[in-house]
């Protein structure tokens, strides 16, 4: 080829470079304008509707993309009809404490509590002190018999004893409520509370008392402890302080032997045993419910010392408010058994007479007396009375029959 027709190599290189640059430029512009389709990386179907908001990754919160704030903007693409309405987001944002990797479920709303059922029984049948008598006759098993005015009798003596136990403070509160009610009825009240509730103090104060009430430990028989009654030197009595200001909470048990031999109550007096294990049939909390025979023995044994000391009736309430007995004693005329059958706002031992399967047994320890046992539906033996159950409140008060 003649020299003049040859294209210089340098010129060819320049032209090639321009062509390459032009190709890249055109490709880039086409990609931006959408005329080229890059490799499809998504594994989602083509018509998948993406959420309007994305839950932030706990380890990289910057990837959260909020939904568009322009509520007036609308989609004009082919999938516009499948877009959800703006007021129903597809994703509920998790709380800040959301644990990464779990599926968060909104908490279940608290259920609306149902209104309490309308009681089928009458309201509490023990009115407050000083209120008009509202006892209603005609309850099952003869409960709430006898109406009448409140009786205030001066001169009757009540001795209240609280022994050392894990419930001493609570029992003192209970005893003080009992004391206030007794005083409102005109009784002279003597309080003997742990840590100064010694046998000598209780023995001396109880002489001639018309009412004795005791809160504290119960050490009855049959029980897992000891070998039988053993003369009842420690069984079926009270757990008291060893000496005044004894803060050890160790009970000095003085059994039924001490009570029947060293205490002389007023004729026809009443005794209340409140919150004692064994006294109403059951053992300690958590122990099995005893057989009917064992329960009867425990009730009979715990009452015998007081009956032989002069009591006409021994109420054993392992649960509930013993002060309600005072309302029965001073409001109207009724028998001791009628007081025992006062119905509370629920038929459970805590509130009053249950009447689920109550029954009577003759006392083996003190013949001529009767035991009325009122088991709970599921709670076992928590209520009992032993004595001359027909004895009336006006006889106890020393007032004429109304």
NUVO-483170 format. One record per residue (C-alpha): chain; x, y, z; residue number from 1. Coordinates in Angstrom, 3 decimals. Layout:
N
chain:A	px:X	py:Y	pz:Z	n:NUM;
...
% end
This chain:
402
chain:A	px:0.000	py:0.000	pz:0.000	n:1;
chain:A	px:1.367	py:3.410	pz:-0.883	n:2;
chain:A	px:2.655	py:5.306	pz:2.080	n:3;
chain:A	px:0.123	py:8.095	pz:1.599	n:4;
chain:A	px:-2.803	py:5.710	pz:2.005	n:5;
chain:A	px:-1.668	py:4.250	pz:5.306	n:6;
chain:A	px:-3.593	py:5.327	pz:8.513	n:7;
chain:A	px:-1.240	py:6.096	pz:11.292	n:8;
chain:A	px:-1.388	py:3.576	pz:14.144	n:9;
chain:A	px:-1.651	py:6.361	pz:16.678	n:10;
chain:A	px:-4.834	py:7.633	pz:14.980	n:11;
chain:A	px:-6.385	py:4.129	pz:15.123	n:12;
chain:A	px:-5.753	py:3.923	pz:18.865	n:13;
chain:A	px:-7.418	py:7.275	pz:19.462	n:14;
chain:A	px:-10.454	py:6.294	pz:17.416	n:15;
chain:A	px:-10.775	py:2.953	pz:19.296	n:16;
chain:A	px:-10.666	py:4.703	pz:22.629	n:17;
chain:A	px:-13.437	py:7.068	pz:21.584	n:18;
chain:A	px:-15.607	py:4.151	pz:20.473	n:19;
chain:A	px:-15.162	py:2.345	pz:23.806	n:20;
chain:A	px:-16.002	py:5.465	pz:25.782	n:21;
chain:A	px:-19.081	py:6.055	pz:23.639	n:22;
chain:A	px:-20.343	py:2.514	pz:24.213	n:23;
chain:A	px:-20.029	py:2.781	pz:28.003	n:24;
chain:A	px:-21.701	py:6.172	pz:27.986	n:25;
chain:A	px:-24.658	py:4.915	pz:25.987	n:26;
chain:A	px:-25.011	py:1.843	pz:28.241	n:27;
chain:A	px:-25.066	py:3.943	pz:31.372	n:28;
chain:A	px:-27.665	py:6.290	pz:29.990	n:29;
chain:A	px:-29.837	py:3.398	pz:28.902	n:30;
chain:A	px:-29.706	py:1.813	pz:32.349	n:31;
chain:A	px:-30.743	py:5.075	pz:33.970	n:32;
chain:A	px:-33.591	py:5.609	pz:31.556	n:33;
chain:A	px:-34.870	py:2.016	pz:32.005	n:34;
chain:A	px:-34.209	py:0.843	pz:28.485	n:35;
chain:A	px:-31.896	py:-1.874	pz:29.794	n:36;
chain:A	px:-32.927	py:-4.539	pz:32.350	n:37;
chain:A	px:-30.223	py:-5.531	pz:34.851	n:38;
chain:A	px:-30.052	py:-9.076	pz:36.235	n:39;
chain:A	px:-33.081	py:-9.811	pz:38.411	n:40;
chain:A	px:-31.844	py:-10.455	pz:41.975	n:41;
chain:A	px:-35.184	py:-10.510	pz:43.813	n:42;
chain:A	px:-36.722	py:-13.852	pz:44.725	n:43;
chain:A	px:-40.141	py:-12.297	pz:45.208	n:44;
chain:A	px:-42.857	py:-12.851	pz:42.620	n:45;
chain:A	px:-43.320	py:-10.003	pz:40.233	n:46;
chain:A	px:-46.702	py:-8.950	pz:41.675	n:47;
chain:A	px:-45.654	py:-9.023	pz:45.368	n:48;
chain:A	px:-46.965	py:-5.988	pz:47.245	n:49;
chain:A	px:-44.262	py:-4.638	pz:49.513	n:50;
chain:A	px:-45.309	py:-3.278	pz:52.933	n:51;
chain:A	px:-45.631	py:0.410	pz:53.439	n:52;
chain:A	px:-43.266	py:0.236	pz:56.418	n:53;
chain:A	px:-40.371	py:-2.065	pz:57.271	n:54;
chain:A	px:-39.515	py:-3.221	pz:60.768	n:55;
chain:A	px:-36.075	py:-2.039	pz:61.751	n:56;
chain:A	px:-33.390	py:-4.643	pz:62.221	n:57;
chain:A	px:-32.334	py:-4.654	pz:65.892	n:58;
chain:A	px:-28.674	py:-4.715	pz:64.932	n:59;
chain:A	px:-28.957	py:-2.114	pz:62.177	n:60;
chain:A	px:-31.820	py:0.273	pz:62.940	n:61;
chain:A	px:-30.911	py:2.567	pz:60.073	n:62;
chain:A	px:-32.537	py:0.217	pz:57.550	n:63;
chain:A	px:-36.024	py:1.183	pz:58.702	n:64;
chain:A	px:-37.968	py:2.895	pz:55.956	n:65;
chain:A	px:-40.986	py:4.881	pz:57.126	n:66;
chain:A	px:-44.161	py:4.923	pz:55.121	n:67;
chain:A	px:-44.641	py:7.935	pz:52.816	n:68;
chain:A	px:-45.920	py:10.922	pz:54.710	n:69;
chain:A	px:-47.886	py:12.292	pz:51.776	n:70;
chain:A	px:-51.319	py:10.832	pz:52.339	n:71;
chain:A	px:-52.639	py:12.303	pz:49.089	n:72;
chain:A	px:-50.198	py:10.507	pz:46.789	n:73;
chain:A	px:-51.639	py:7.528	pz:44.930	n:74;
chain:A	px:-50.140	py:4.786	pz:42.824	n:75;
chain:A	px:-50.816	py:4.801	pz:39.090	n:76;
chain:A	px:-49.025	py:1.556	pz:38.278	n:77;
chain:A	px:-50.655	py:-1.711	pz:37.266	n:78;
chain:A	px:-50.783	py:-2.963	pz:40.874	n:79;
chain:A	px:-52.522	py:0.106	pz:42.255	n:80;
chain:A	px:-55.731	py:-1.858	pz:42.844	n:81;
chain:A	px:-53.922	py:-4.328	pz:45.121	n:82;
chain:A	px:-52.397	py:-1.679	pz:47.399	n:83;
chain:A	px:-53.820	py:-1.699	pz:50.956	n:84;
chain:A	px:-55.690	py:1.337	pz:52.243	n:85;
chain:A	px:-53.494	py:3.879	pz:53.973	n:86;
chain:A	px:-55.191	py:3.346	pz:57.376	n:87;
chain:A	px:-54.353	py:-0.388	pz:57.597	n:88;
chain:A	px:-50.583	py:-0.880	pz:57.622	n:89;
chain:A	px:-49.307	py:-4.341	pz:56.817	n:90;
chain:A	px:-46.690	py:-4.366	pz:59.562	n:91;
chain:A	px:-47.140	py:-3.529	pz:63.225	n:92;
chain:A	px:-43.973	py:-2.010	pz:64.584	n:93;
chain:A	px:-42.472	py:-3.944	pz:67.474	n:94;
chain:A	px:-41.778	py:-2.298	pz:70.824	n:95;
chain:A	px:-38.215	py:-1.116	pz:71.585	n:96;
chain:A	px:-37.563	py:-4.225	pz:73.687	n:97;
chain:A	px:-38.371	py:-6.520	pz:70.771	n:98;
chain:A	px:-35.965	py:-9.468	pz:70.700	n:99;
chain:A	px:-34.401	py:-9.706	pz:67.287	n:100;
chain:A	px:-35.335	py:-12.828	pz:65.415	n:101;
chain:A	px:-38.695	py:-13.437	pz:67.050	n:102;
chain:A	px:-42.138	py:-12.889	pz:65.597	n:103;
chain:A	px:-43.710	py:-10.210	pz:67.707	n:104;
chain:A	px:-47.354	py:-10.650	pz:68.549	n:105;
chain:A	px:-49.324	py:-7.728	pz:69.996	n:106;
chain:A	px:-50.255	py:-8.382	pz:73.646	n:107;
chain:A	px:-53.654	py:-9.877	pz:74.359	n:108;
chain:A	px:-55.909	py:-7.271	pz:75.985	n:109;
chain:A	px:-56.765	py:-7.852	pz:79.621	n:110;
chain:A	px:-60.227	py:-9.434	pz:79.885	n:111;
chain:A	px:-62.931	py:-7.243	pz:81.286	n:112;
chain:A	px:-63.734	py:-8.555	pz:84.768	n:113;
chain:A	px:-67.190	py:-9.956	pz:85.195	n:114;
chain:A	px:-69.392	py:-8.266	pz:87.771	n:115;
chain:A	px:-69.612	py:-10.161	pz:91.074	n:116;
chain:A	px:-72.529	py:-12.571	pz:91.220	n:117;
chain:A	px:-75.581	py:-11.536	pz:93.128	n:118;
chain:A	px:-75.491	py:-13.366	pz:96.464	n:119;
chain:A	px:-78.242	py:-15.850	pz:96.988	n:120;
chain:A	px:-78.155	py:-15.448	pz:100.758	n:121;
chain:A	px:-79.115	py:-12.462	pz:102.815	n:122;
chain:A	px:-76.383	py:-9.917	pz:103.635	n:123;
chain:A	px:-74.109	py:-10.643	pz:106.556	n:124;
chain:A	px:-76.336	py:-11.663	pz:109.395	n:125;
chain:A	px:-74.170	py:-10.183	pz:112.118	n:126;
chain:A	px:-74.837	py:-6.433	pz:112.274	n:127;
chain:A	px:-72.157	py:-4.099	pz:113.616	n:128;
chain:A	px:-72.111	py:-3.280	pz:117.302	n:129;
chain:A	px:-74.810	py:-0.803	pz:118.225	n:130;
chain:A	px:-76.900	py:-1.491	pz:115.108	n:131;
chain:A	px:-80.528	py:-2.575	pz:115.411	n:132;
chain:A	px:-81.014	py:-6.301	pz:115.608	n:133;
chain:A	px:-81.657	py:-7.698	pz:112.124	n:134;
chain:A	px:-81.486	py:-11.440	pz:112.708	n:135;
chain:A	px:-83.938	py:-13.248	pz:110.487	n:136;
chain:A	px:-85.591	py:-16.518	pz:111.492	n:137;
chain:A	px:-86.160	py:-19.396	pz:109.143	n:138;
chain:A	px:-82.654	py:-20.254	pz:107.910	n:139;
chain:A	px:-81.707	py:-23.896	pz:107.342	n:140;
chain:A	px:-80.746	py:-25.846	pz:110.466	n:141;
chain:A	px:-82.421	py:-23.231	pz:112.648	n:142;
chain:A	px:-79.816	py:-20.497	pz:112.113	n:143;
chain:A	px:-80.568	py:-16.913	pz:113.186	n:144;
chain:A	px:-83.421	py:-17.798	pz:115.504	n:145;
chain:A	px:-84.701	py:-15.279	pz:117.942	n:146;
chain:A	px:-84.987	py:-11.543	pz:117.471	n:147;
chain:A	px:-85.052	py:-8.778	pz:120.007	n:148;
chain:A	px:-83.319	py:-5.666	pz:121.222	n:149;
chain:A	px:-79.636	py:-5.339	pz:121.979	n:150;
chain:A	px:-78.864	py:-6.124	pz:125.613	n:151;
chain:A	px:-76.219	py:-4.141	pz:127.467	n:152;
chain:A	px:-75.325	py:-5.895	pz:130.702	n:153;
chain:A	px:-72.952	py:-4.329	pz:133.181	n:154;
chain:A	px:-70.855	py:-6.576	pz:135.390	n:155;
chain:A	px:-70.152	py:-9.493	pz:133.053	n:156;
chain:A	px:-66.426	py:-10.167	pz:132.848	n:157;
chain:A	px:-64.411	py:-11.146	pz:129.765	n:158;
chain:A	px:-60.787	py:-12.337	pz:129.854	n:159;
chain:A	px:-58.938	py:-12.224	pz:126.531	n:160;
chain:A	px:-55.682	py:-14.168	pz:126.142	n:161;
chain:A	px:-53.192	py:-14.022	pz:123.255	n:162;
chain:A	px:-50.376	py:-16.557	pz:123.451	n:163;
chain:A	px:-47.010	py:-16.384	pz:121.661	n:164;
chain:A	px:-47.022	py:-17.583	pz:118.060	n:165;
chain:A	px:-46.053	py:-16.532	pz:114.569	n:166;
chain:A	px:-49.389	py:-14.684	pz:114.423	n:167;
chain:A	px:-49.079	py:-12.790	pz:117.697	n:168;
chain:A	px:-49.428	py:-9.332	pz:116.143	n:169;
chain:A	px:-52.406	py:-10.379	pz:114.037	n:170;
chain:A	px:-54.025	py:-12.120	pz:116.996	n:171;
chain:A	px:-53.629	py:-9.018	pz:119.145	n:172;
chain:A	px:-55.487	py:-7.049	pz:116.482	n:173;
chain:A	px:-58.246	py:-9.677	pz:116.515	n:174;
chain:A	px:-58.367	py:-9.669	pz:120.310	n:175;
chain:A	px:-58.548	py:-5.867	pz:120.460	n:176;
chain:A	px:-61.506	py:-5.878	pz:118.063	n:177;
chain:A	px:-63.161	py:-8.484	pz:120.274	n:178;
chain:A	px:-62.395	py:-6.383	pz:123.367	n:179;
chain:A	px:-63.873	py:-3.219	pz:121.873	n:180;
chain:A	px:-67.084	py:-5.013	pz:120.982	n:181;
chain:A	px:-67.325	py:-6.662	pz:124.413	n:182;
chain:A	px:-66.825	py:-3.301	pz:126.117	n:183;
chain:A	px:-69.535	py:-1.756	pz:123.927	n:184;
chain:A	px:-71.944	py:-4.300	pz:125.414	n:185;
chain:A	px:-70.984	py:-3.295	pz:128.955	n:186;
chain:A	px:-68.528	py:-6.101	pz:129.735	n:187;
chain:A	px:-65.494	py:-5.593	pz:131.941	n:188;
chain:A	px:-62.545	py:-6.684	pz:129.801	n:189;
chain:A	px:-59.172	py:-7.991	pz:130.960	n:190;
chain:A	px:-56.445	py:-8.381	pz:128.310	n:191;
chain:A	px:-53.512	py:-10.746	pz:128.845	n:192;
chain:A	px:-51.269	py:-10.688	pz:125.786	n:193;
chain:A	px:-47.885	py:-12.169	pz:124.908	n:194;
chain:A	px:-45.088	py:-11.628	pz:125.755	n:195;
chain:A	px:-46.610	py:-11.384	pz:129.249	n:196;
chain:A	px:-49.300	py:-14.064	pz:128.982	n:197;
chain:A	px:-48.105	py:-16.412	pz:131.714	n:198;
chain:A	px:-50.123	py:-19.222	pz:133.205	n:199;
chain:A	px:-50.258	py:-17.540	pz:136.612	n:200;
chain:A	px:-51.721	py:-14.339	pz:135.116	n:201;
chain:A	px:-54.295	py:-16.211	pz:133.049	n:202;
chain:A	px:-55.272	py:-18.525	pz:135.886	n:203;
chain:A	px:-55.838	py:-15.687	pz:138.348	n:204;
chain:A	px:-57.751	py:-13.466	pz:135.893	n:205;
chain:A	px:-60.030	py:-16.275	pz:134.685	n:206;
chain:A	px:-61.468	py:-17.053	pz:138.130	n:207;
chain:A	px:-65.170	py:-16.216	pz:137.973	n:208;
chain:A	px:-65.032	py:-14.959	pz:134.371	n:209;
chain:A	px:-68.216	py:-15.087	pz:132.312	n:210;
chain:A	px:-66.330	py:-15.334	pz:129.028	n:211;
chain:A	px:-62.793	py:-16.449	pz:128.149	n:212;
chain:A	px:-61.370	py:-16.099	pz:124.643	n:213;
chain:A	px:-57.972	py:-17.436	pz:123.591	n:214;
chain:A	px:-55.902	py:-16.897	pz:120.438	n:215;
chain:A	px:-52.635	py:-18.785	pz:119.962	n:216;
chain:A	px:-51.109	py:-22.195	pz:119.372	n:217;
chain:A	px:-53.212	py:-25.314	pz:119.758	n:218;
chain:A	px:-51.620	py:-28.558	pz:120.954	n:219;
chain:A	px:-54.329	py:-31.184	pz:120.680	n:220;
chain:A	px:-54.781	py:-34.911	pz:120.506	n:221;
chain:A	px:-54.743	py:-37.064	pz:118.369	n:222;
chain:A	px:-51.667	py:-35.503	pz:116.755	n:223;
chain:A	px:-48.252	py:-36.573	pz:115.419	n:224;
chain:A	px:-46.603	py:-35.250	pz:118.588	n:225;
chain:A	px:-46.246	py:-36.968	pz:121.938	n:226;
chain:A	px:-47.595	py:-40.278	pz:123.157	n:227;
chain:A	px:-51.295	py:-39.919	pz:123.793	n:228;
chain:A	px:-52.974	py:-37.539	pz:126.201	n:229;
chain:A	px:-50.454	py:-38.292	pz:128.974	n:230;
chain:A	px:-52.657	py:-36.711	pz:131.619	n:231;
chain:A	px:-53.218	py:-33.633	pz:129.401	n:232;
chain:A	px:-50.498	py:-31.644	pz:131.100	n:233;
chain:A	px:-49.602	py:-30.089	pz:127.743	n:234;
chain:A	px:-52.464	py:-31.204	pz:125.467	n:235;
chain:A	px:-55.816	py:-29.490	pz:124.845	n:236;
chain:A	px:-55.148	py:-26.245	pz:126.670	n:237;
chain:A	px:-53.271	py:-23.024	pz:125.866	n:238;
chain:A	px:-49.781	py:-22.094	pz:124.703	n:239;
chain:A	px:-48.589	py:-19.270	pz:126.967	n:240;
chain:A	px:-45.456	py:-17.277	pz:127.802	n:241;
chain:A	px:-42.842	py:-18.886	pz:130.055	n:242;
chain:A	px:-42.344	py:-15.581	pz:131.872	n:243;
chain:A	px:-43.315	py:-11.965	pz:131.408	n:244;
chain:A	px:-41.471	py:-10.306	pz:128.508	n:245;
chain:A	px:-40.555	py:-13.696	pz:127.049	n:246;
chain:A	px:-40.033	py:-12.783	pz:123.381	n:247;
chain:A	px:-38.838	py:-16.218	pz:122.240	n:248;
chain:A	px:-42.276	py:-17.216	pz:120.836	n:249;
chain:A	px:-41.823	py:-20.630	pz:122.486	n:250;
chain:A	px:-45.236	py:-21.664	pz:123.840	n:251;
chain:A	px:-45.442	py:-22.921	pz:127.421	n:252;
chain:A	px:-48.276	py:-25.400	pz:126.958	n:253;
chain:A	px:-50.661	py:-25.689	pz:129.872	n:254;
chain:A	px:-53.054	py:-28.514	pz:129.079	n:255;
chain:A	px:-56.613	py:-29.337	pz:130.026	n:256;
chain:A	px:-55.436	py:-30.783	pz:133.377	n:257;
chain:A	px:-54.372	py:-27.295	pz:134.556	n:258;
chain:A	px:-57.607	py:-25.695	pz:133.357	n:259;
chain:A	px:-60.043	py:-28.127	pz:134.961	n:260;
chain:A	px:-58.074	py:-28.333	pz:138.215	n:261;
chain:A	px:-57.028	py:-24.711	pz:138.773	n:262;
chain:A	px:-59.670	py:-22.499	pz:137.101	n:263;
chain:A	px:-63.237	py:-21.978	pz:138.332	n:264;
chain:A	px:-65.244	py:-20.005	pz:135.800	n:265;
chain:A	px:-68.543	py:-18.264	pz:136.560	n:266;
chain:A	px:-71.501	py:-20.618	pz:136.325	n:267;
chain:A	px:-72.775	py:-20.983	pz:132.779	n:268;
chain:A	px:-69.830	py:-19.166	pz:131.217	n:269;
chain:A	px:-68.785	py:-19.243	pz:127.557	n:270;
chain:A	px:-65.341	py:-20.006	pz:126.095	n:271;
chain:A	px:-64.110	py:-19.027	pz:122.632	n:272;
chain:A	px:-61.089	py:-20.767	pz:121.055	n:273;
chain:A	px:-60.029	py:-18.757	pz:118.014	n:274;
chain:A	px:-57.516	py:-19.813	pz:115.331	n:275;
chain:A	px:-56.242	py:-22.838	pz:117.263	n:276;
chain:A	px:-54.993	py:-25.879	pz:115.418	n:277;
chain:A	px:-56.736	py:-29.131	pz:116.496	n:278;
chain:A	px:-59.481	py:-27.382	pz:118.506	n:279;
chain:A	px:-62.113	py:-27.661	pz:115.720	n:280;
chain:A	px:-60.841	py:-30.946	pz:114.220	n:281;
chain:A	px:-58.193	py:-30.009	pz:111.646	n:282;
chain:A	px:-54.477	py:-30.220	pz:112.403	n:283;
chain:A	px:-51.991	py:-27.590	pz:111.236	n:284;
chain:A	px:-52.330	py:-25.953	pz:107.804	n:285;
chain:A	px:-50.960	py:-28.269	pz:105.132	n:286;
chain:A	px:-51.773	py:-31.439	pz:107.044	n:287;
chain:A	px:-54.341	py:-33.894	pz:105.628	n:288;
chain:A	px:-57.977	py:-33.455	pz:106.530	n:289;
chain:A	px:-58.656	py:-35.999	pz:109.291	n:290;
chain:A	px:-61.314	py:-38.642	pz:109.436	n:291;
chain:A	px:-64.597	py:-37.765	pz:111.117	n:292;
chain:A	px:-63.639	py:-39.870	pz:114.136	n:293;
chain:A	px:-60.277	py:-38.152	pz:114.627	n:294;
chain:A	px:-61.895	py:-34.733	pz:114.219	n:295;
chain:A	px:-64.491	py:-35.586	pz:116.848	n:296;
chain:A	px:-61.823	py:-36.711	pz:119.322	n:297;
chain:A	px:-59.831	py:-33.510	pz:118.873	n:298;
chain:A	px:-62.909	py:-31.312	pz:119.418	n:299;
chain:A	px:-64.048	py:-33.291	pz:122.448	n:300;
chain:A	px:-60.599	py:-33.325	pz:124.030	n:301;
chain:A	px:-60.006	py:-29.613	pz:123.545	n:302;
chain:A	px:-63.346	py:-28.683	pz:125.118	n:303;
chain:A	px:-63.303	py:-30.976	pz:128.145	n:304;
chain:A	px:-61.030	py:-28.896	pz:130.390	n:305;
chain:A	px:-63.169	py:-25.769	pz:129.961	n:306;
chain:A	px:-66.455	py:-27.610	pz:130.429	n:307;
chain:A	px:-65.190	py:-29.134	pz:133.676	n:308;
chain:A	px:-64.050	py:-25.655	pz:134.763	n:309;
chain:A	px:-67.668	py:-24.442	pz:134.539	n:310;
chain:A	px:-68.314	py:-23.449	pz:130.896	n:311;
chain:A	px:-71.707	py:-24.136	pz:129.314	n:312;
chain:A	px:-70.429	py:-23.840	pz:125.739	n:313;
chain:A	px:-67.023	py:-23.934	pz:124.044	n:314;
chain:A	px:-66.881	py:-22.380	pz:120.574	n:315;
chain:A	px:-63.923	py:-23.583	pz:118.474	n:316;
chain:A	px:-63.395	py:-21.429	pz:115.377	n:317;
chain:A	px:-60.129	py:-22.230	pz:113.617	n:318;
chain:A	px:-60.971	py:-19.553	pz:111.044	n:319;
chain:A	px:-63.002	py:-16.392	pz:110.767	n:320;
chain:A	px:-64.095	py:-13.626	pz:113.091	n:321;
chain:A	px:-64.831	py:-14.862	pz:116.582	n:322;
chain:A	px:-66.182	py:-11.463	pz:117.611	n:323;
chain:A	px:-69.422	py:-12.294	pz:115.825	n:324;
chain:A	px:-70.199	py:-14.591	pz:118.750	n:325;
chain:A	px:-70.621	py:-11.509	pz:120.929	n:326;
chain:A	px:-73.390	py:-10.189	pz:118.705	n:327;
chain:A	px:-75.184	py:-13.482	pz:119.124	n:328;
chain:A	px:-74.791	py:-13.357	pz:122.903	n:329;
chain:A	px:-76.133	py:-9.821	pz:123.260	n:330;
chain:A	px:-78.683	py:-9.425	pz:120.465	n:331;
chain:A	px:-82.018	py:-11.015	pz:121.287	n:332;
chain:A	px:-82.637	py:-14.398	pz:122.849	n:333;
chain:A	px:-81.347	py:-17.567	pz:121.237	n:334;
chain:A	px:-79.578	py:-20.779	pz:122.148	n:335;
chain:A	px:-75.850	py:-21.354	pz:121.956	n:336;
chain:A	px:-76.475	py:-23.623	pz:118.986	n:337;
chain:A	px:-78.407	py:-20.820	pz:117.264	n:338;
chain:A	px:-75.355	py:-18.583	pz:117.596	n:339;
chain:A	px:-73.206	py:-21.311	pz:116.101	n:340;
chain:A	px:-75.603	py:-21.491	pz:113.138	n:341;
chain:A	px:-75.437	py:-17.804	pz:112.241	n:342;
chain:A	px:-74.992	py:-17.610	pz:108.475	n:343;
chain:A	px:-72.452	py:-15.202	pz:107.018	n:344;
chain:A	px:-72.389	py:-13.668	pz:103.550	n:345;
chain:A	px:-70.912	py:-16.900	pz:102.171	n:346;
chain:A	px:-71.388	py:-20.468	pz:103.290	n:347;
chain:A	px:-67.738	py:-21.022	pz:104.084	n:348;
chain:A	px:-66.146	py:-21.571	pz:107.511	n:349;
chain:A	px:-64.478	py:-18.165	pz:107.475	n:350;
chain:A	px:-67.805	py:-16.322	pz:107.337	n:351;
chain:A	px:-70.052	py:-18.450	pz:109.508	n:352;
chain:A	px:-72.254	py:-21.504	pz:109.452	n:353;
chain:A	px:-71.747	py:-23.755	pz:106.419	n:354;
chain:A	px:-74.488	py:-26.348	pz:106.896	n:355;
chain:A	px:-73.075	py:-28.486	pz:104.108	n:356;
chain:A	px:-73.052	py:-31.703	pz:106.130	n:357;
chain:A	px:-73.132	py:-30.636	pz:109.780	n:358;
chain:A	px:-73.917	py:-33.252	pz:112.381	n:359;
chain:A	px:-74.095	py:-33.871	pz:116.137	n:360;
chain:A	px:-72.100	py:-36.233	pz:118.322	n:361;
chain:A	px:-72.373	py:-36.912	pz:122.060	n:362;
chain:A	px:-69.342	py:-35.902	pz:124.111	n:363;
chain:A	px:-67.344	py:-38.867	pz:125.391	n:364;
chain:A	px:-65.130	py:-36.776	pz:127.657	n:365;
chain:A	px:-67.924	py:-34.919	pz:129.449	n:366;
chain:A	px:-71.118	py:-37.026	pz:129.215	n:367;
chain:A	px:-74.341	py:-35.072	pz:128.897	n:368;
chain:A	px:-72.807	py:-32.541	pz:126.547	n:369;
chain:A	px:-73.156	py:-32.472	pz:122.762	n:370;
chain:A	px:-70.762	py:-31.628	pz:119.933	n:371;
chain:A	px:-72.042	py:-29.848	pz:116.819	n:372;
chain:A	px:-69.552	py:-30.226	pz:113.939	n:373;
chain:A	px:-69.831	py:-28.036	pz:110.825	n:374;
chain:A	px:-67.317	py:-29.130	pz:108.151	n:375;
chain:A	px:-66.529	py:-26.980	pz:105.149	n:376;
chain:A	px:-67.213	py:-28.232	pz:101.661	n:377;
chain:A	px:-63.487	py:-28.594	pz:100.927	n:378;
chain:A	px:-61.742	py:-27.041	pz:103.961	n:379;
chain:A	px:-62.268	py:-29.829	pz:106.474	n:380;
chain:A	px:-63.082	py:-29.232	pz:110.148	n:381;
chain:A	px:-62.794	py:-25.557	pz:111.086	n:382;
chain:A	px:-65.964	py:-24.956	pz:113.150	n:383;
chain:A	px:-67.389	py:-26.734	pz:116.168	n:384;
chain:A	px:-69.245	py:-26.095	pz:119.403	n:385;
chain:A	px:-69.373	py:-28.353	pz:122.448	n:386;
chain:A	px:-71.580	py:-28.065	pz:125.527	n:387;
chain:A	px:-75.186	py:-27.681	pz:126.528	n:388;
chain:A	px:-76.340	py:-26.407	pz:123.162	n:389;
chain:A	px:-79.889	py:-25.483	pz:124.243	n:390;
chain:A	px:-78.568	py:-23.060	pz:126.857	n:391;
chain:A	px:-79.852	py:-19.582	pz:126.006	n:392;
chain:A	px:-78.311	py:-16.149	pz:125.815	n:393;
chain:A	px:-80.692	py:-14.613	pz:128.339	n:394;
chain:A	px:-79.628	py:-17.283	pz:130.817	n:395;
chain:A	px:-75.998	py:-16.374	pz:130.170	n:396;
chain:A	px:-76.724	py:-12.660	pz:130.565	n:397;
chain:A	px:-78.801	py:-13.306	pz:133.687	n:398;
chain:A	px:-81.731	py:-11.376	pz:132.222	n:399;
chain:A	px:-85.397	py:-12.464	pz:132.183	n:400;
chain:A	px:-86.711	py:-14.340	pz:129.177	n:401;
chain:A	px:-88.265	py:-11.916	pz:126.695	n:402;
% end
